[in-house]
Amino acid sequence: MLNDLQTANAPYLTWTLVGWTWRGNVLVIEWESSNRYGDRTLRWRGADRLIVVDGRIAEEIVHADTAPLQLRQVRRFDALIQLPA
């Protein structure tokens, strides 16, 4: 669902693996994304920390600086998917 939403709203979005490591059941993935906005391309980096249990992701925490995305807009940047309270 998230991939379909991203593709529909950001068809030029790219994601590149920069590096990764693990210890025990904790996996850390460093990545870089970019997207075109008019004639500008913005790039930003982040890292995901995943806890894997029985081969499945049990928890994920995403660390990323969203300032580059917010600076392209005059209004406040809203989350792509609103989670229930």
C-alpha positions in Angstrom: 0.0 0.0 0.0 2.8 2.5 0.9 4.7 1.7 -2.3 1.5 2.3 -4.4 0.9 5.6 -2.6 4.4 6.8 -3.0 4.5 5.9 -6.7 1.2 7.7 -7.3 2.4 10.9 -5.5 6.1 10.9 -6.3 6.7 9.0 -9.5 10.4 10.2 -9.6 11.2 9.0 -6.1 14.4 6.9 -5.9 15.8 4.9 -3.0 19.4 3.7 -2.8 21.0 1.4 -0.2 24.1 3.2 1.2 25.2 0.6 3.7 23.9 -1.9 6.3 25.0 -3.8 9.4 23.5 -6.1 12.0 24.1 -7.4 15.5 22.0 -10.2 16.9 18.4 -9.5 15.7 19.0 -5.8 15.1 19.5 -4.6 11.5 20.5 -1.1 10.5 20.1 0.1 6.9 21.5 3.4 5.7 19.8 4.8 2.6 19.5 7.8 0.3 16.4 9.0 -1.4 15.8 11.6 -4.1 12.8 13.1 -5.9 12.3 15.7 -8.6 10.2 18.8 -7.9 9.8 20.7 -11.1 13.4 21.2 -12.4 15.0 20.6 -8.9 16.1 17.3 -7.5 16.2 17.0 -3.7 18.3 14.3 -1.9 18.0 13.2 1.7 19.5 10.4 3.7 18.3 8.4 6.6 18.7 5.1 8.5 16.2 2.4 9.5 16.7 0.4 12.7 14.9 -2.9 12.4 14.3 -5.6 15.0 13.8 -9.0 13.3 12.0 -11.9 15.1 11.5 -15.2 13.4 12.5 -13.7 10.0 9.9 -10.9 10.2 10.2 -7.2 11.1 8.8 -6.8 14.6 9.8 -3.1 15.0 11.1 -0.4 12.7 12.4 3.0 13.6 13.2 5.4 10.8 15.7 8.2 11.3 15.7 10.9 8.6 16.0 14.7 8.3 12.7 15.8 6.6 13.9 19.5 6.4 14.7 19.2 2.6 11.2 18.1 2.0 9.6 20.8 4.1 11.7 23.6 2.5 10.2 22.9 -0.9 6.7 24.0 0.4 5.4 27.1 1.9 2.9 25.3 4.1 3.6 22.6 6.8 4.6 19.2 5.5 1.9 16.6 6.5 2.5 12.9 6.9 1.8 10.8 3.8 -0.2 8.3 5.8 -2.2 9.3 8.9 -2.1 6.6 11.6 -5.1 6.1 13.8 -4.8 7.6 17.3 
